Amino acid sequence: MASTPRPLTASAVWFFSGGLAMVLTGAINLLNRTYGGVAPRLRWVCVGANAVMTAFALVAGWVGRASGGELVTIVGWMGATTVLSVVQSAVGVTPPRKQTEDS
């Protein structure tokens, strides 16, 4: 976001909004990492946000005529965050233990 082109044009605002969307998605991922155990629905919000950002990256790369390497790199990173947000062990969420009569 700090590298947003100066003078303020429609393209610069669009560039900034993409950076802002990535930062906010990252913040949701960090909240999920910290509070996912006590707020299980937050995980699905995180998965949805990551999936939308992955699709957005794919469409933006295609429309912007990114090279194959650029497209694979950015969609690969975004796809990895989506996969990791689905895998419970990656976010530190463990299923609750069943209590026995002894405990």
TIVO-2410 file (N, C-alpha, C; in nm, 3 decimals):
# residues 103
REC num residu      c1      c2      c3 atome chaine
REC   1      M   0.082  -0.117   0.000     N      A
REC   1      M   0.000   0.000   0.000    CA      A
REC   1      M   0.088   0.125   0.000     C      A
REC   2      A   0.205   0.115   0.062     N      A
REC   2      A   0.294   0.230   0.066    CA      A
REC   2      A   0.350   0.262  -0.072     C      A
REC   3      S   0.348   0.166  -0.161     N      A
REC   3      S   0.401   0.190  -0.296    CA      A
REC   3      S   0.293   0.235  -0.393     C      A
REC   4      T   0.178   0.279  -0.342     N      A
REC   4      T   0.071   0.330  -0.428    CA      A
REC   4      T   0.125   0.448  -0.508     C      A
REC   5      P   0.105   0.445  -0.639     N      A
REC   5      P   0.157   0.553  -0.722    CA      A
REC   5      P   0.100   0.689  -0.680     C      A
REC   6      R   0.187   0.790  -0.688     N      A
REC   6      R   0.141   0.927  -0.659    CA      A
REC   6      R   0.100   0.988  -0.791     C      A
REC   7      P   0.049   1.067  -0.845     N      A
REC   7      P  -0.074   1.140  -0.822    CA      A
REC   7      P  -0.191   1.046  -0.804     C      A
REC   8      L  -0.287   1.092  -0.733     N      A
REC   8      L  -0.404   1.011  -0.703    CA      A
REC   8      L  -0.494   0.999  -0.825     C      A
REC   9      T  -0.493   0.879  -0.885     N      A
REC   9      T  -0.576   0.852  -1.002    CA      A
REC   9      T  -0.665   0.733  -0.969     C      A
REC  10      A  -0.754   0.700  -1.060     N      A
REC  10      A  -0.840   0.584  -1.040    CA      A
REC  10      A  -0.757   0.456  -1.029     C      A
REC  11      S  -0.652   0.446  -1.109     N      A
REC  11      S  -0.564   0.328  -1.102    CA      A
REC  11      S  -0.493   0.319  -0.967     C      A
REC  12      A  -0.451   0.435  -0.914     N      A
REC  12      A  -0.383   0.435  -0.784    CA      A
REC  12      A  -0.479   0.392  -0.672     C      A
REC  13      V  -0.602   0.438  -0.678     N      A
REC  13      V  -0.701   0.399  -0.577    CA      A
REC  13      V  -0.729   0.250  -0.588     C      A
REC  14      W  -0.739   0.197  -0.709     N      A
REC  14      W  -0.760   0.054  -0.730    CA      A
REC  14      W  -0.644  -0.026  -0.674     C      A
REC  15      F  -0.521   0.020  -0.697     N      A
REC  15      F  -0.401  -0.046  -0.646    CA      A
REC  15      F  -0.404  -0.048  -0.493     C      A
REC  16      F  -0.437   0.066  -0.433     N      A
REC  16      F  -0.444   0.075  -0.287    CA      A
REC  16      F  -0.551  -0.017  -0.231     C      A
REC  17      S  -0.666  -0.025  -0.297     N      A
REC  17      S  -0.776  -0.108  -0.247    CA      A
REC  17      S  -0.738  -0.256  -0.248     C      A
REC  18      G  -0.660  -0.298  -0.346     N      A
REC  18      G  -0.613  -0.437  -0.349    CA      A
REC  18      G  -0.521  -0.467  -0.232     C      A
REC  19      G  -0.432  -0.373  -0.201     N      A
REC  19      G  -0.344  -0.390  -0.087    CA      A
REC  19      G  -0.421  -0.391   0.044     C      A
REC  20      L  -0.520  -0.304   0.053     N      A
REC  20      L  -0.603  -0.299   0.172    CA      A
REC  20      L  -0.680  -0.430   0.191     C      A
REC  21      A  -0.732  -0.485   0.083     N      A
REC  21      A  -0.804  -0.613   0.092    CA      A
REC  21      A  -0.712  -0.724   0.141     C      A
REC  22      M  -0.587  -0.726   0.093     N      A
REC  22      M  -0.492  -0.829   0.137    CA      A
REC  22      M  -0.457  -0.812   0.285     C      A
REC  23      V  -0.439  -0.687   0.329     N      A
REC  23      V  -0.407  -0.662   0.470    CA      A
REC  23      V  -0.523  -0.706   0.560     C      A
REC  24      L  -0.645  -0.671   0.522     N      A
REC  24      L  -0.761  -0.710   0.604    CA      A
REC  24      L  -0.782  -0.861   0.605     C      A
REC  25      T  -0.757  -0.926   0.492     N      A
REC  25      T  -0.767  -1.073   0.489    CA      A
REC  25      T  -0.661  -1.135   0.580     C      A
REC  26      G  -0.542  -1.078   0.579     N      A
REC  26      G  -0.437  -1.125   0.669    CA      A
REC  26      G  -0.476  -1.106   0.815     C      A
REC  27      A  -0.540  -0.994   0.845     N      A
REC  27      A  -0.585  -0.968   0.983    CA      A
REC  27      A  -0.689  -1.071   1.026     C      A
REC  28      I  -0.780  -1.106   0.935     N      A
REC  28      I  -0.879  -1.210   0.967    CA      A
REC  28      I  -0.809  -1.343   0.993     C      A
REC  29      N  -0.707  -1.374   0.914     N      A
REC  29      N  -0.632  -1.498   0.934    CA      A
REC  29      N  -0.563  -1.498   1.071     C      A
REC  30      L  -0.507  -1.384   1.111     N      A
REC  30      L  -0.442  -1.377   1.243    CA      A
REC  30      L  -0.544  -1.391   1.356     C      A
REC  31      L  -0.662  -1.329   1.339     N      A
REC  31      L  -0.767  -1.346   1.439    CA      A
REC  31      L  -0.809  -1.492   1.449     C      A
REC  32      N  -0.818  -1.558   1.335     N      A
REC  32      N  -0.854  -1.700   1.333    CA      A
REC  32      N  -0.748  -1.782   1.404     C      A
REC  33      R  -0.623  -1.748   1.382     N      A
REC  33      R  -0.513  -1.821   1.446    CA      A
REC  33      R  -0.520  -1.807   1.598     C      A
REC  34      T  -0.555  -1.687   1.645     N      A
REC  34      T  -0.558  -1.662   1.788    CA      A
REC  34      T  -0.687  -1.708   1.855     C      A
REC  35      Y  -0.800  -1.678   1.793     N      A
REC  35      Y  -0.929  -1.702   1.856    CA      A
REC  35      Y  -1.012  -1.812   1.790     C      A
REC  36      G  -0.953  -1.885   1.697     N      A
REC  36      G  -1.029  -1.989   1.625    CA      A
REC  36      G  -1.085  -2.097   1.715     C      A
REC  37      G  -1.018  -2.124   1.827     N      A
REC  37      G  -1.065  -2.228   1.918    CA      A
REC  37      G  -1.193  -2.190   1.991     C      A
REC  38      V  -1.211  -2.062   2.018     N      A
REC  38      V  -1.330  -2.018   2.091    CA      A
REC  38      V  -1.435  -1.957   1.998     C      A
REC  39      A  -1.398  -1.930   1.875     N      A
REC  39      A  -1.492  -1.874   1.777    CA      A
REC  39      A  -1.486  -1.958   1.649     C      A
REC  40      P  -1.546  -2.078   1.652     N      A
REC  40      P  -1.531  -2.170   1.540    CA      A
REC  40      P  -1.587  -2.118   1.406     C      A
REC  41      R  -1.685  -2.031   1.409     N      A
REC  41      R  -1.740  -1.978   1.283    CA      A
REC  41      R  -1.644  -1.881   1.216     C      A
REC  42      L  -1.552  -1.826   1.293     N      A
REC  42      L  -1.450  -1.737   1.237    CA      A
REC  42      L  -1.367  -1.810   1.133     C      A
REC  43      R  -1.346  -1.939   1.154     N      A
REC  43      R  -1.270  -2.020   1.059    CA      A
REC  43      R  -1.334  -2.018   0.921     C      A
REC  44      W  -1.467  -2.028   0.914     N      A
REC  44      W  -1.534  -2.032   0.785    CA      A
REC  44      W  -1.535  -1.895   0.718     C      A
REC  45      V  -1.538  -1.790   0.798     N      A
REC  45      V  -1.523  -1.654   0.743    CA      A
REC  45      V  -1.385  -1.641   0.681     C      A
REC  46      C  -1.287  -1.696   0.750     N      A
REC  46      C  -1.149  -1.692   0.701    CA      A
REC  46      C  -1.134  -1.772   0.571     C      A
REC  47      V  -1.191  -1.891   0.567     N      A
REC  47      V  -1.186  -1.972   0.445    CA      A
REC  47      V  -1.252  -1.898   0.329     C      A
REC  48      G  -1.368  -1.838   0.353     N      A
REC  48      G  -1.437  -1.763   0.248    CA      A
REC  48      G  -1.355  -1.645   0.199     C      A
REC  49      A  -1.298  -1.570   0.292     N      A
REC  49      A  -1.216  -1.454   0.253    CA      A
REC  49      A  -1.095  -1.498   0.172     C      A
REC  50      N  -1.030  -1.606   0.212     N      A
REC  50      N  -0.914  -1.656   0.138    CA      A
REC  50      N  -0.953  -1.706  -0.001     C      A
REC  51      A  -1.067  -1.773  -0.011     N      A
REC  51      A  -1.113  -1.823  -0.141    CA      A
REC  51      A  -1.146  -1.707  -0.235     C      A
REC  52      V  -1.211  -1.603  -0.182     N      A
REC  52      V  -1.243  -1.486  -0.264    CA      A
REC  52      V  -1.115  -1.415  -0.310     C      A
REC  53      M  -1.019  -1.402  -0.220     N      A
REC  53      M  -0.893  -1.337  -0.257    CA      A
REC  53      M  -0.815  -1.419  -0.362     C      A
REC  54      T  -0.823  -1.552  -0.351     N      A
REC  54      T  -0.757  -1.636  -0.452    CA      A
REC  54      T  -0.823  -1.618  -0.588     C      A
REC  55      A  -0.955  -1.618  -0.591     N      A
REC  55      A  -1.027  -1.598  -0.717    CA      A
REC  55      A  -0.999  -1.458  -0.773     C      A
REC  56      F  -0.995  -1.358  -0.685     N      A
REC  56      F  -0.965  -1.222  -0.728    CA      A
REC  56      F  -0.825  -1.214  -0.788     C      A
REC  57      A  -0.728  -1.279  -0.726     N      A
REC  57      A  -0.591  -1.279  -0.778    CA      A
REC  57      A  -0.585  -1.344  -0.915     C      A
REC  58      L  -0.659  -1.453  -0.933     N      A
REC  58      L  -0.662  -1.521  -1.062    CA      A
REC  58      L  -0.723  -1.431  -1.169     C      A
REC  59      V  -0.835  -1.370  -1.140     N      A
REC  59      V  -0.902  -1.282  -1.236    CA      A
REC  59      V  -0.816  -1.159  -1.266     C      A
REC  60      A  -0.759  -1.099  -1.162     N      A
REC  60      A  -0.675  -0.980  -1.182    CA      A
REC  60      A  -0.553  -1.013  -1.267     C      A
REC  61      G  -0.493  -1.128  -1.245     N      A
REC  61      G  -0.378  -1.168  -1.325    CA      A
REC  61      G  -0.415  -1.195  -1.469     C      A
REC  62      W  -0.530  -1.257  -1.488     N      A
REC  62      W  -0.575  -1.286  -1.624    CA      A
REC  62      W  -0.610  -1.158  -1.699     C      A
REC  63      V  -0.685  -1.069  -1.635     N      A
REC  63      V  -0.724  -0.942  -1.698    CA      A
REC  63      V  -0.601  -0.854  -1.721     C      A
REC  64      G  -0.508  -0.856  -1.626     N      A
REC  64      G  -0.387  -0.775  -1.638    CA      A
REC  64      G  -0.281  -0.837  -1.725     C      A
REC  65      R  -0.311  -0.951  -1.785     N      A
REC  65      R  -0.219  -1.022  -1.875    CA      A
REC  65      R  -0.085  -1.052  -1.808     C      A
REC  66      A  -0.092  -1.105  -1.687     N      A
REC  66      A   0.029  -1.146  -1.616    CA      A
REC  66      A   0.092  -1.264  -1.688     C      A
REC  67      S   0.224  -1.275  -1.677     N      A
REC  67      S   0.292  -1.389  -1.738    CA      A
REC  67      S   0.253  -1.516  -1.661     C      A
REC  68      G   0.281  -1.628  -1.721     N      A
REC  68      G   0.248  -1.755  -1.656    CA      A
REC  68      G   0.315  -1.770  -1.522     C      A
REC  69      G   0.442  -1.731  -1.512     N      A
REC  69      G   0.515  -1.740  -1.386    CA      A
REC  69      G   0.457  -1.650  -1.279     C      A
REC  70      E   0.420  -1.529  -1.318     N      A
REC  70      E   0.360  -1.435  -1.222    CA      A
REC  70      E   0.227  -1.488  -1.172     C      A
REC  71      L   0.147  -1.540  -1.263     N      A
REC  71      L   0.015  -1.592  -1.228    CA      A
REC  71      L   0.027  -1.713  -1.135     C      A
REC  72      V   0.118  -1.804  -1.167     N      A
REC  72      V   0.137  -1.923  -1.084    CA      A
REC  72      V   0.186  -1.883  -0.945     C      A
REC  73      T   0.276  -1.784  -0.939     N      A
REC  73      T   0.329  -1.742  -0.809    CA      A
REC  73      T   0.222  -1.683  -0.720     C      A
REC  74      I   0.149  -1.584  -0.769     N      A
REC  74      I   0.051  -1.517  -0.682    CA      A
REC  74      I  -0.067  -1.606  -0.652     C      A
REC  75      V  -0.118  -1.679  -0.750     N      A
REC  75      V  -0.231  -1.768  -0.724    CA      A
REC  75      V  -0.186  -1.885  -0.635     C      A
REC  76      G  -0.062  -1.928  -0.651     N      A
REC  76      G  -0.009  -2.034  -0.564    CA      A
REC  76      G  -0.004  -1.991  -0.419     C      A
REC  77      W   0.045  -1.871  -0.392     N      A
REC  77      W   0.051  -1.820  -0.255    CA      A
REC  77      W  -0.088  -1.801  -0.197     C      A
REC  78      M  -0.176  -1.742  -0.276     N      A
REC  78      M  -0.311  -1.719  -0.227    CA      A
REC  78      M  -0.384  -1.852  -0.207     C      A
REC  79      G  -0.364  -1.946  -0.298     N      A
REC  79      G  -0.425  -2.078  -0.285    CA      A
REC  79      G  -0.374  -2.152  -0.163     C      A
REC  80      A  -0.245  -2.134  -0.133     N      A
REC  80      A  -0.187  -2.199  -0.015    CA      A
REC  80      A  -0.252  -2.146   0.113     C      A
REC  81      T  -0.278  -2.016   0.118     N      A
REC  81      T  -0.345  -1.962   0.238    CA      A
REC  81      T  -0.486  -2.018   0.251     C      A
REC  82      T  -0.552  -2.038   0.137     N      A
REC  82      T  -0.687  -2.095   0.141    CA      A
REC  82      T  -0.682  -2.239   0.193     C      A
REC  83      V  -0.589  -2.317   0.142     N      A
REC  83      V  -0.577  -2.457   0.186    CA      A
REC  83      V  -0.542  -2.463   0.334     C      A
REC  84      L  -0.449  -2.378   0.378     N      A
REC  84      L  -0.411  -2.379   0.519    CA      A
REC  84      L  -0.524  -2.334   0.611     C      A
REC  85      S  -0.611  -2.248   0.561     N      A
REC  85      S  -0.723  -2.205   0.645    CA      A
REC  85      S  -0.829  -2.315   0.657     C      A
REC  86      V  -0.827  -2.413   0.566     N      A
REC  86      V  -0.921  -2.525   0.573    CA      A
REC  86      V  -0.869  -2.634   0.667     C      A
REC  87      V  -0.738  -2.652   0.670     N      A
REC  87      V  -0.676  -2.758   0.750    CA      A
REC  87      V  -0.677  -2.716   0.897     C      A
REC  88      Q  -0.748  -2.789   0.980     N      A
REC  88      Q  -0.762  -2.751   1.121    CA      A
REC  88      Q  -0.630  -2.750   1.196     C      A
REC  89      S  -0.542  -2.845   1.168     N      A
REC  89      S  -0.416  -2.850   1.242    CA      A
REC  89      S  -0.327  -2.730   1.211     C      A
REC  90      A  -0.346  -2.667   1.096     N      A
REC  90      A  -0.264  -2.552   1.061    CA      A
REC  90      A  -0.303  -2.428   1.139     C      A
REC  91      V  -0.426  -2.418   1.185     N      A
REC  91      V  -0.469  -2.301   1.260    CA      A
REC  91      V  -0.471  -2.327   1.411     C      A
REC  92      G  -0.424  -2.442   1.453     N      A
REC  92      G  -0.416  -2.471   1.594    CA      A
REC  92      G  -0.548  -2.506   1.659     C      A
REC  93      V  -0.647  -2.540   1.579     N      A
REC  93      V  -0.777  -2.577   1.634    CA      A
REC  93      V  -0.777  -2.728   1.656     C      A
REC  94      T  -0.798  -2.768   1.777     N      A
REC  94      T  -0.807  -2.910   1.806    CA      A
REC  94      T  -0.947  -2.939   1.856     C      A
REC  95      P  -1.003  -3.051   1.818     N      A
REC  95      P  -1.137  -3.084   1.864    CA      A
REC  95      P  -1.138  -3.099   2.016     C      A
REC  96      P  -1.247  -3.063   2.081     N      A
REC  96      P  -1.253  -3.075   2.227    CA      A
REC  96      P  -1.246  -3.221   2.270     C      A
REC  97      R  -1.182  -3.243   2.384     N      A
REC  97      R  -1.173  -3.378   2.438    CA      A
REC  97      R  -1.302  -3.415   2.507     C      A
REC  98      K  -1.336  -3.541   2.497     N      A
REC  98      K  -1.454  -3.590   2.569    CA      A
REC  98      K  -1.413  -3.616   2.714     C      A
REC  99      Q  -1.494  -3.567   2.804     N      A
REC  99      Q  -1.464  -3.588   2.944    CA      A
REC  99      Q  -1.512  -3.725   2.990     C      A
REC 100      T  -1.431  -3.786   3.068     N      A
REC 100      T  -1.468  -3.915   3.125    CA      A
REC 100      T  -1.517  -3.892   3.268     C      A
REC 101      E  -1.570  -3.993   3.327     N      A
REC 101      E  -1.622  -3.980   3.463    CA      A
REC 101      E  -1.508  -3.958   3.562     C      A
REC 102      D  -1.387  -4.002   3.528     N      A
REC 102      D  -1.272  -3.988   3.619    CA      A
REC 102      D  -1.224  -3.843   3.625     C      A
REC 103      S  -1.243  -3.764   3.518     N      A
REC 103      S  -1.186  -3.631   3.518    CA      A
REC 103      S  -1.280  -3.523   3.557     C      A
***
